[in-house]
Amino acid sequence: MALMTARRLWIWLHRWIGLTLGMLLAAAALLGTLMTVLRPLDEAMHPELFRAPPPTPASLAAVDAQTLRQPLETLRRRAAEEFGPKATLTIRPPREAGESLRAIIRGAAWEGTIYLDPVTVRELGRRGEAEGLANTVFELHSALLLGDTGKAVLAITALAYLALLVTGLILWWPMNAAQWRHAFKLKLDKGTTRSLFDLHRFGGAVLGLLIAVGVASGAWMAWRPIGGWVNALAGDTAPKPPQAGKASGERVPLDLIVAQARARWPDGRLGFVQLGTTDAKPVRLRFRVAGEPHPNGLSSIWAHPVDGHVLAQQRWNELDLAGRSTAWIYPLHAGELFGLANRVITGLVGLALFAMGVTGAWLWWRRRG
């Protein structure tokens, strides 16, 4: 009797989590699958933004010598003039020959990305944060276009969906040898409802672990408090950025700060240069060093924004537990770990998660009468 009562409770939980939060997560999974295609497609369709034309004598002659010597400092000053001192600037240098230089702006008046020629700092174009199909889909997938609130909603939804996967596995789990013999059989010739039921059950049982990895990693990436909980359980603490303090001497060009950081980690690839809203906040230079799984790099050097002296540096494997975990979880969730095979698997798992939501809703609708 107790087992039957528990089973009815599991069925109830499985059904209503799936019909509410599960449908939201299924939509997010479909959007995530689209991202694996839209990002490279977007770059291919808009080379004027993502690719920089090779420099010519004429293009170089049209630019003043100061800009050619210090392109990043020129960009910093232009951004401050256009968007004001309260806007943050994140610079993404080219990572391969022919790529554009990208400036990510977060300000009161505008948020988005400016694409520039890395040599002449000529603007190639700009996009708002949710402008363009790829950006809109990404914002929907990662935050429902609701900022931090949307990220929290998706994270809680993902955690609830993990419970849905567990209840589904419990409901599917064979209780004897005879049930095990039929556990993986599909009857696709008994009508639409029976076929979808078998596919729903089979997909959850066979792909459940892969779906759980995708869901859990998505929750981790969406909501920072989860990392804090993990650190608390492990007795670990996330490092705090150093304080810049007062400057000594005149402001040095941003290009010199970057060059000094590159000299410290010649084996690393510079991923981002992050500037704060005031000179009281240090410049953070994010590198991807040898052996680091995160595609953008989490190894950091912090430098004073005025005189450029190094305040602190830390490689990714010296981070707290949550930080080291993110270095692996992000590329796993984004399909960038282990190359093309993982990208294909990630896309297929997203489609499977979407299909689980659709087939579950169909089965409920057909049986409600």
Secondary structure, DSSP 8 states (H G I E B T S, - for coil): -HHHHHHHHHHHHHHHHHHTHHHHHHHHHHHHHHHHHHHHHHHHH-HHHHB-----HHHHHTS-HHHHH-HHHHHHHHHHHHH-TTSEEEEE--SSTTB-EEEEEE-SS-EEEEEE-TTT--EEEEEETT-SHHHHHHHHHHHTTSHHHHHHHHHHHHHHHHHHHHHHHHHH---SHHHHHHTT---TTS-HHHHHHHHHHHHHHHHHHHHHHHHHHHHHHH-HHHHHHHHHHHT-------------SS---HHHHHHHHHHH-TTSEEEEEEE-SSTTS-EEEEEE-TT---SS--EEEEE-TTT--EEEEE-GGGS-HHHHHHHHHHHHHHT-TTTHHHHHHHHHHHHHHHHHHHHHHHHHHHH--
